[in-house]
Amino acid sequence: MNHRIEVESKGEMPRQNKTCAIKNAVLKQHIFFTVIFITNFGLTNCNWMSVYVPKLDATCALIPKKINDFEAYYIERQFCSFESCVAICFQHRYPCNSIKYTRFAKQCELYIRNATYYSLPEDDETGQSRHLLLHSCHKEIAAVSVGKLIHTSSMDTDAMTADIHLPSIHRVCVVQKRPFVESYGIQRLEQITTSSLRRCLAACEAPTYSSCNSVLFSVQEETCILLARPQAFRFLGGTAATVETAAQFFIILICRNDFTGRPSYKLQSFSRQPVIAYAASNLHMQIGILHELFYGSKAAIRLLLWNSADEKECLKICIASITTDYCDAYYFSSRENTCLTMRMKKQYASPTNHGHLIVTKFYDDRETERANNVQHVFCFIPELDEMCLLELYEPLELSGWKIITRIENTFSLQECLLKCASVMNVQKCSAVNFINQQCVLFSRAKRASFVRSVYSVFAELLYCE
């Protein structure tokens, strides 16, 4: 049995159900979203049911039917949610068409059934297991008319609105949760994998020029679907097709920056010499890095938000998209492990020379602690053949720093910096405190703090290349 995702199911239905497409049904003891298609509203004795599967972005029709060993071939067992169970069956390399699901154990057993619909018994429950026959899946959800849905009162009738901070793009968005049924008829843009609502919303809001203004998110299924809602969208007044759902529909009302730019701040790129940080062999050029506070990103056009393990990967992502998106700036968020690629506006773009490209790196500025810090200084570490950009701190009370280790018998700040730079990638060392031949290595942490001596030197390694 080869599955195909269709707008309309072309499979033959049981005789007693020919006038019925799918009836509104909610599985007892199962938390999942059901959407119902029906062609004859007069019928009430139909056992067809459907479930929205986020990983497929499709609505799948199922029939409650008992599985027995005489007519079913066992494929495999997995442990997952009910929606994932349906998705695995539909996408399986074998022609899976039946599932047995146990909610409390989250146990999913897949089968191939050879019998016809007519020979199957009606009993569909054995103990705590639910037996279901997978009939078809409807992929083109955006093409389904909202009028074909059976509306029932929703427990979630009040639209919830909240401010959500998106640190990966430095934006704060006013977001409203709407009934899931309102996501029907909305254009799908892209599907990404994430278990974070912030990451999902940030992917939608990240590009400066984008039609994305709403998302379909499921933390259980780790799916995020970016949507383009029309401006003249008609709300349905709190009606929804089911009482509970694993997927949630959010609309973005408005967004603003999470920072206030300094009136006196100007881009420093033209007055600084870039550091050669990367040789792109495939492009036959050297990449120079300029450093700017995130305030300066107002002079750039945001392109895309990517997952990124570290800053070097973020730089490579930007370089790889030079020819397609003209990326020449980026911002890496170590907190979110994301990479925001950007393109400098023409009046701020650095001149491009043959075989040499300038890329701007934007970084965070902790205003209260760094306001009185001295000018950044470069320090060359010959043992690593690297140039490091340092920021020397003036305040004694410092927030957001966690001690990695203390190293005694360190005779110079240079030696202390070497120890930090050597474990920068492995232990995430990004700062040192040096006093009385003692070197303390630090990593960033949200709720940690450190009080240094007035006689010590605290230096943050902004980057080493």
N, C-alpha and C positions, 0 to 999 in steps of 0.2 A: 504494500500500500504506500504509494508515494504521495506525501502531503504537498499541497500547494496553498499558498495564501491567496485568497480571492476576496473580491468585494461581495459577491454573492456566492453562497454555497451551491455547488452543482451536484452534490452527492444525493442519492435517493434516500428519502426519509421513510420511516415506518408508515404503514397505511393509515393507522389511526391518527397520525400527526401531520398528514400531508397539507392540511390547511393552516398549519401552525409553523412559524419560523422558530422563535425562541421565546420562552415565557420568563417573566421576572422571577428569579429564584435566588435565595441566599442559602448557602450550605450551613447547616447547623454546626456549631463549634469550629467553623473555619472563618478566618478574617481575610476576606478578599473582596475585590470589587466585581459586581456583576452588572452587565449592561444587556438589555433585552430588546430584541427585534421581533416584531410580530406583524403578521399580515392580516389577521382577523381578530379584532379586539373582542369578539363575542365568545371566543373559546377560553375556557378556564381549566380544562382538564389536560393540559399539555405538560409533559415532564422534561422537555428540552430546557437546558440552562446554558448560560454563558459566563465567561470570566475574562476580565481584561488582564492581559499578560504584559507587564511593562517591558520585559526584555525583548519581546517581539513587537511591541507597540501595536498589538493586534487584539481583537476580541475573538476568543475561541469558543466554539459551540461543543458542548458535551452532553452525553446521555447517561443517566445513572443506570448501570447494568452490572450484574454480578459476574465476577471472573471465576471460572473453574478450570481445573487442570486438564480437562478433556479437550477443550477447544482453544486454549490459550498457551502460547509459548513464552516462557519467562526470559527476559532480556537481562536486567540487572536491577540493583537496589542502590539508591542514593538517599542522602539526608539533606533536605532543603525545604524551602517554603512551598506552598501549594502552587503558586504562580510559576515558580522555577521548575517544578515538577512537570507542569503542562508544557513549558518552553523546551525542556530537555527532551520530552517525548516527541514533540513536533519536529525538532531539529536533529533527532537521532539518526545515526547512519543506518540503523535498521528501521524497517517500516513500523515503528511503534504506533499503536492505535488504542491502547488501553492502559489505564493506570490504577493502582491501588494505593491510596494515601491515608496515612495515620497521622492525625494532627498533633497529638501530644508528643509523639516521638519524632515528628517531622520526617517520617519515613516514606519514601517514594519508591514504589516498585513498578517497573515498566514491563509491558507485555505486548505480544503480537497476537491478535485474535483472528482466527480464520473463519469463524461462524458468521452467518448472516444476521442482520438485525432482528429478523423475525424469530430466530431460534433462541434468542437470549432470554433468560428469566428476568422477571421484573424486580426481584429483590436486589438491592444495590448496597446493602450494609451488612458487614459481618463483624461483630464486636465493635471496635473503635475505628475500623477501616472503612473508607469510602471507595466504592468501585465505580469507575467512570470510563465510558467509551469516548475517545476524542474523534469528533466528526469532521470539523473544519475550522479554519481560522480566517478572519476577515482583516486584511492588512490595511486597506484604504479607509482608515477610520475618519480621516478628514472629509471624505466624500459622503459619509453617512449623514442623512438628514436628521437633525435634532428632533423633528416632529415624529420620527418613527420610534422614539424611545418612550417607554412607559414611565411616566413621572410618578414618584411616590414622595411622601414627605421625608425630608432629611433631618436627622438629629443635629446636623451641623448647618442650621439655617442662618445663623448669624455669621456674617463675613468678618473674619478677624484681620486686623491691620496692625502692623508692627514695624519699627525701624530695625533694620538688620545691617550690621557692619560687615563689610567685605574687605578684610585687610589685604587680600592678594591684589586688589586694584585700588586700594585707598578710597573707597566710596562707601557712602551710607545710603541705603535704599529704603523707601517706604513700600512695603510689600503687603499685599492683601491675599488671604487664602479664600478661594471661591469653591463652590460645589464642583465636584469632578465632572459632572455632566456637561458643564460649560466649556470643557476642553474639546468637545466634539465640534467639528467644522472649522478648526483652527489649523493653519498651515504648519507642518513639521519642518524644522530647519536642520537639526542635527541631534544625534543621540550620543551621550558620553557616559562613562562609568564613574560613579562617585557615590560615597555614602554620606557626603556632607551637603546640606542644603546651601550653605554659604558658597561652597565651590560651584554648585549648580547655578546659583544666581549670578555669581561672578562671571561665569562663562557666557551668560546671556548679556550682561552689561559691559563686559570687557571691551569689545570693539567700539571705537568712537562712532563709526557709521555702521549701524546694524538695524535690521527690522525686528530683532528679538525683543519682546516685551513681556513674556510670560514663560513659565516652565511647568513641566509635568515631572514630579519628583517622587521617587519611592526609596526610602532609606532601607527598607527590607530587601528590595531587589537590587539596590545600588545602581539605579538607573536615573538619568536626567535627560529629558527631552526638551530641547529649546524650541519655542513656539513663536509665531508671528501673529498676534491677535489683531484683527482689523480695528481701526479707530472707532468705527461706528458699530461696536460690538453690542449685541443685545443680551443683557443679563436675564437669567431665568427666574429671578426672584426667590432664591433659596430652595428650588426643587432639585432633587438629585435622583439618580436611577437606583440608588441603594442606600442602606443605612450606614454601613461601614466600608472603608476602602483602604487598601494598602498603598495606593498611589494618591498623591495630593496635587492639586492645581493651584499655582500661585501666579498672581499678576504683579508686575512692577509698576507702581504708580509714578514715582519720581525718584531720582537719585541726585546726590550732591557729593562733593569731595569731602573727605574726613579731615582736611587740613585747611588752614587759612594762610595763603601765601604772604610772605613778607613783602610789603610795598617796596622796600629797597633792594630786594633780591634780584640779581641779574645772572644770567647764565655765565659761568666762568670758563666755558670751553675755549673761547677764542684767546684767553689769556694764559692757558695752560698748555704744556707740552704733553701730548698723549704718550702712553707707555705701550711699547710693542708687546702684545700679550699672546698673540696667536698667529700661527702661520697656516693659512688655508691652502693646502696643496692642490685641492681640486679647483680652486679659483685662481691659483697662481698669484696670490697677494698676501701681504702682511696686514694684520688687523691691529690698529691702535685703539686704546681704551681711554676715554675721557670720563671723569667722574662728576656727577651733578647731584645735588640734593633733590628729593622727589618733588619739591616745589617746581622745579624746572620742567617737569613732565607736561606742564600746560603748553609748552612749546612743541609738543609731540602729538601725533595721532596714534591712538591705541589700536593695535591690530588684533591679536589673538591671545588667549590665555592657555598655557600648556602646563602639564605636569612636568616637574623637573626635580631630580634628586639633589642637585647642587648647582652652584653658580656657573661652573664650567660647562655643564650640560645646557644651561640656559643660554650662554654665549654661543654655543654650537648651534642651538635651535635658531637663534637670530641669524647667524651666518648662513645656515642652510636655506633660509627663506629670503636671502638678499635678492636673488633673481626673480622670485615670484611676488613677494610682498614689499620689496625694497626696505626691509628691516635694517635700521641703523641705530637702534636704541633698545634697551631692555631694562626690566626690573625683576629681580629675583627675590621672592619672599621665602626666607628660611622657615618661617612659622607655618606657612601653608604648603611649602614645597611646590610652588608654582612659578611659572615664568611668563611675564607679560611682555610681549614683543611690541615694539613701537616704531614709528617712522617720524623723524624730525620734520617739522614744517620747513618749507623751502627757505624762508628767511633765516632759519636757525641751523640749517644743515651745514655740516663741515664740508669743505671742498674735497672732492675726490681726485686723487692723483693716480697715475698709472701704477698698478701694482701695490697700492697702499690705500686702505679704507679705514675711516675713523668711525668707531661705534661708541655711543654714549651709554654709560651705565648709571642708572638712577638708584640712589640708596636712601634709606630712612634717616630722618634727623630727629633725635630725641631732644626736643627744644629746651626743656627746663634744665637738663643736666649738661647739655653741650653748648649752651648759649655763650659761655665765657671761655670755652676751650681755645687753645692757641691754634695757629695755622697748622694745617696738615704738613707732616714732614715725611720725606722718603728715607728709607733705610735699606741699604744693600746687604744681603746675607750671602757672603761668598761661598759658604759650605753648600748652600742649595742653589747657588747661581740665580737668585731671585731678588727682585726689587719689591719691597713692601711699603705700602702707604699707611702711615701711623697717624692716630689722633691722640694727643696727650690730654688727659682729663684734669680739670681744675677742681671740681667738687670732691668733697671727702665722702659723702654719702651717695652711693651708687646703687641704682635699682636694676634688676634684670640680669644679674651676673651670678653664676654658680661656680664654685671652686671645683676644678677637676683634680688638681693635685698640688702639693707644695714640694719644691725641690730645693734642698739645702746646698751649700757650697757652690753657689752660682756667682761668678766674680764680676759680671758686667751685665748691663741691660741688653747688649748685643747678644750675649750668650743666652739670656732669658728669652729673647725674641726668637732665637734659633730653635729653642725647645718647643715653643708654641707653634711656629710655622711648620715644624716637622710632623706635628700631629694634628694639623689644621683639618685635614679631611677625615682622619680616622676618629678623633675624639672631639671634633668640632671646636677646637680651641680658637678663640677669636680675640683674646685680650690677656695682658699680663700685668702683674703688680710686682715691682722690684724694690727691695729694701734690705739693707744689712746682709748681703750675700744670700738672700732668700728670694726665690722666684716662684710666684703663684700663678698657675694657669687657670683661665676662666673660659666658660662657654655661656652662651645666652640662655636665660631661663625666665619664664614669665613672672614667677612670684618670689624669686630669690633676691637677696640684696647683700651688699658688702660695704663695710666702712673701712676706708684705708687711712694710713697714717699720713700726717701732713708732710712727712719727710720721704714718703714713697713716691715712685713714679708709676702711674697707671696709664697704660697705652693700649688702645684698641687697634688691632690689625684689620684695616678696612679691606685690604686684599693683598695678596702676594702673587706675583707673576714673573 
